[in-house]
């Protein structure tokens, strides 16, 4: 069956189906970025209102729980509107598919979690040579990771961030670009987008590297669930590290080189690089590509993702 007429197994009650028929290119990606920036302004307004009606401490501790989802409302509204306009005339592509090949879902999830940790480690040498963080930025990270209630930090970084950022950066931007430009360029551009929205080099560099890894996984599997898992593993590991005594003493911008000796550090970086190379090779050999545009299931005009 031609891929354009393949019906996805995603259920109709899946909220992701509301975005399937919006397939943004470069221009659409820039519009989504503008919508996100507008949402950030709304999020700041929410925090300011919380500060006005409560106090600075409460706003600092709990503001992220409200402002973070609000930030994504404008791009989600825009993408949903465009998808509804297109659904009777243009083909769409499922945001979440399940092409795991011989690896099966559990095997892909396990390997993806491990390679995410390796990808996070491999960025440390680059980040470690950056100049020290500005005091205000370091204070912001300390407030978020160490001073706020732990449950707030976990919900914000391990639940909200993977869901909303993966919806935008892989589900919308990468999925759309894969249909418009060469897949390699789609991965690079979506990773630059992912890096840019972090707004500082200390997060942007790891975000770009991990974004390329997430993009490759999404290209091969079409699975947004899998990249959400990878994102959650990375952020969860960061939160866990921030709670250790060593990191609390050294600060949130400490490098692994500050903790390990030279040869331990070299060994860890080598092992991380080896894991990434092996993972890419295993995925390439065990998950067949149904199209050079990737494994996002295509949906014909006037179809729902449930095939009704």
VENJOSUL-V33331 format. One record per residue. N is the residue number from 1. RES is the residue in one small letter. PHI is phi in whole degrees, -180 to 180 (NA if undefined). OMEGA is omega in degrees with one decimal (none if undefined). Layout:
N RES PHI OMEGA
N RES PHI OMEGA
This chain:
1 x NA 179.3
2 x -58 -174.5
3 x -62 -178.5
4 x -63 -176.3
5 x -110 176.0
6 x -73 -180.0
7 x -96 -179.3
8 x -75 178.5
9 x -86 -179.5
10 x -63 -177.1
11 x -73 -176.4
12 x -68 179.5
13 x -83 176.7
14 x -68 -177.8
15 x -63 -179.0
16 x -66 -177.0
17 x -65 179.7
18 x -73 -178.1
19 x -116 -168.7
20 x -64 -172.8
21 x -96 170.8
22 x -100 -175.7
23 x -122 -172.5
24 x -73 170.6
25 x -97 -179.9
26 x -62 -179.9
27 x -62 178.7
28 x -63 177.1
29 x -63 178.3
30 x -66 177.2
31 x -65 177.8
32 x -61 177.1
33 x -64 178.3
34 x -62 177.7
35 x -64 178.4
36 x -66 178.4
37 x -64 175.3
38 x -64 177.5
39 x -65 177.2
40 x -63 176.4
41 x -64 177.1
42 x -64 178.3
43 x -62 177.1
44 x -65 177.4
45 x -65 177.7
46 x -61 178.4
47 x -62 179.2
48 x -64 178.3
49 x -65 177.5
50 x -62 178.5
51 x -64 -178.7
52 x -67 -175.3
53 x -88 177.8
54 x -121 176.3
55 x -158 -175.2
56 x -62 -178.5
57 x -62 179.0
58 x -65 179.2
59 x -63 178.7
60 x -66 -176.0
61 x -77 -170.3
62 x -120 -177.1
63 x -59 -178.0
64 x -61 -179.3
65 x -63 179.4
66 x -97 -173.1
67 x -71 -176.0
68 x -66 176.8
69 x -62 -179.9
70 x -59 -178.2
71 x -59 -176.3
72 x -95 -179.1
73 x -63 179.3
74 x -60 178.4
75 x -65 178.6
76 x -69 177.1
77 x -62 -177.5
78 x -63 -178.8
79 x -65 178.6
80 x -65 178.9
81 x -62 179.9
82 x -66 179.6
83 x -66 178.4
84 x -64 178.1
85 x -65 -171.1
86 x -91 -164.3
87 x -66 -179.5
88 x -95 -174.2
89 x -126 -173.5
90 x -118 174.2
91 x -69 176.4
92 x -121 -179.8
93 x -140 -178.1
94 x -62 176.5
95 x -70 -177.3
96 x -132 176.2
97 x -120 -175.0
98 x -141 179.3
99 x -100 -177.1
100 x -108 177.0
101 x 55 -179.0
102 x -72 -177.0
103 x -75 -173.6
104 x 63 -176.4
105 x -65 -176.9
106 x -69 178.7
107 x -67 178.2
108 x -64 -179.0
109 x -64 -179.0
110 x -64 -179.7
111 x -67 179.6
112 x -64 178.8
113 x -64 -179.3
114 x -67 -177.2
115 x -69 175.8
116 x -64 177.8
117 x -63 177.3
118 x -64 178.5
119 x -64 177.3
120 x -65 179.9
121 x -66 -171.1
122 x -69 179.1
123 x -84 -174.1
124 x -60 -179.5
125 x -60 -179.8
126 x -73 -178.5
127 x -64 -176.0
128 x -68 -179.6
129 x -93 175.8
130 x -70 175.2
131 x -63 179.7
132 x -58 176.4
133 x -62 169.2
134 x -59 -176.5
135 x -59 -178.2
136 x -66 -179.9
137 x -73 177.8
138 x -62 178.0
139 x -64 178.3
140 x -64 179.0
141 x -65 178.9
142 x -65 177.5
143 x -63 -176.5
144 x -73 -171.4
145 x -94 -171.8
146 x -121 -174.0
147 x -94 179.4
148 x -71 174.1
149 x -54 -174.3
150 x -58 -177.7
151 x -65 177.1
152 x -66 178.6
153 x -61 -178.6
154 x -65 -179.3
155 x -63 -176.8
156 x -68 -171.4
157 x -96 -175.1
158 x -101 178.8
159 x -112 -176.1
160 x -62 -175.3
161 x -59 178.0
162 x -61 -177.9
163 x -68 -173.5
164 x -73 -177.3
165 x -71 177.2
166 x -71 174.3
167 x -55 -175.4
168 x -76 -168.6
169 x -78 177.6
170 x -102 -175.2
171 x -64 -179.4
172 x -101 -172.2
173 x -67 -177.4
174 x -66 179.7
175 x -57 178.9
176 x -69 -177.1
177 x -65 178.8
178 x -61 179.8
179 x -90 -173.3
180 x -113 -175.6
181 x -129 177.8
182 x -59 -176.8
183 x -53 -180.0
184 x -63 178.1
185 x -68 177.5
186 x -61 179.3
187 x -66 -179.1
188 x -66 -176.4
189 x -64 179.8
190 x -66 178.1
191 x -73 173.8
192 x -64 176.6
193 x -58 179.2
194 x -60 179.0
195 x -67 -175.2
196 x -63 -175.3
197 x -70 174.8
198 x -84 164.5
199 x 67 173.8
200 x -157 -173.7
201 x -66 -178.4
202 x -69 172.5
203 x -101 -173.8
204 x -66 -178.5
205 x -65 174.5
206 x -61 -179.7
207 x -63 179.0
208 x -66 -179.0
209 x -62 178.6
210 x -66 177.6
211 x -61 176.6
212 x -65 178.5
213 x -67 177.2
214 x -62 -178.4
215 x -64 179.4
216 x -63 179.5
217 x -63 180.0
218 x -67 178.3
219 x -60 -175.6
220 x -82 -174.0
221 x -110 -173.4
222 x 69 -172.2
223 x -95 174.0
224 x -74 176.1
225 x -59 -177.1
226 x -70 178.6
227 x -71 173.2
228 x -62 177.0
229 x -61 -179.6
230 x -61 179.2
231 x -62 -179.9
232 x -65 178.0
233 x -62 179.7
234 x -62 -178.6
235 x -69 178.1
236 x -64 177.6
237 x -65 178.4
238 x -64 178.7
239 x -63 179.7
240 x -61 178.4
241 x -62 -177.5
242 x -66 -178.6
243 x -89 179.6
244 x -77 -178.3
245 x -62 -178.2
246 x -60 -178.2
247 x -69 177.7
248 x -68 177.7
249 x -79 -175.8
250 x -85 -177.5
251 x 105 -175.0
252 x -70 -179.6
253 x -98 -179.3
254 x -68 177.3
255 x -96 174.1
256 x -60 178.2
257 x -67 176.2
258 x -78 -176.0
259 x -106 -175.9
260 x -99 172.5
261 x -81 -170.4
262 x -57 -173.9
263 x -76 172.9
264 x -62 -179.6
265 x -65 178.8
266 x -61 179.3
267 x -63 179.5
268 x -66 179.3
269 x -65 179.1
270 x -64 179.1
271 x -64 179.9
272 x -64 178.4
273 x -63 179.1
274 x -62 -180.0
275 x -62 -179.5
276 x -64 -179.6
277 x -63 179.8
278 x -65 179.2
279 x -61 -179.8
280 x -60 -179.7
281 x -66 -179.7
282 x -65 179.9
283 x -62 -178.8
284 x -60 -175.6
285 x -84 -171.6
286 x -114 178.2
287 x -121 -179.8
288 x -73 175.4
289 x -85 177.0
290 x -83 178.7
291 x -154 175.9
292 x -66 177.5
293 x -86 178.1
294 x 109 -173.0
295 x -107 171.2
296 x -80 -178.3
297 x -62 178.9
298 x -87 -179.0
299 x -130 -179.5
300 x -73 177.2
301 x -55 176.2
302 x 67 172.5
303 x -113 169.6
304 x -99 -179.9
305 x -70 175.7
306 x -88 179.2
307 x 81 -179.7
308 x -81 none
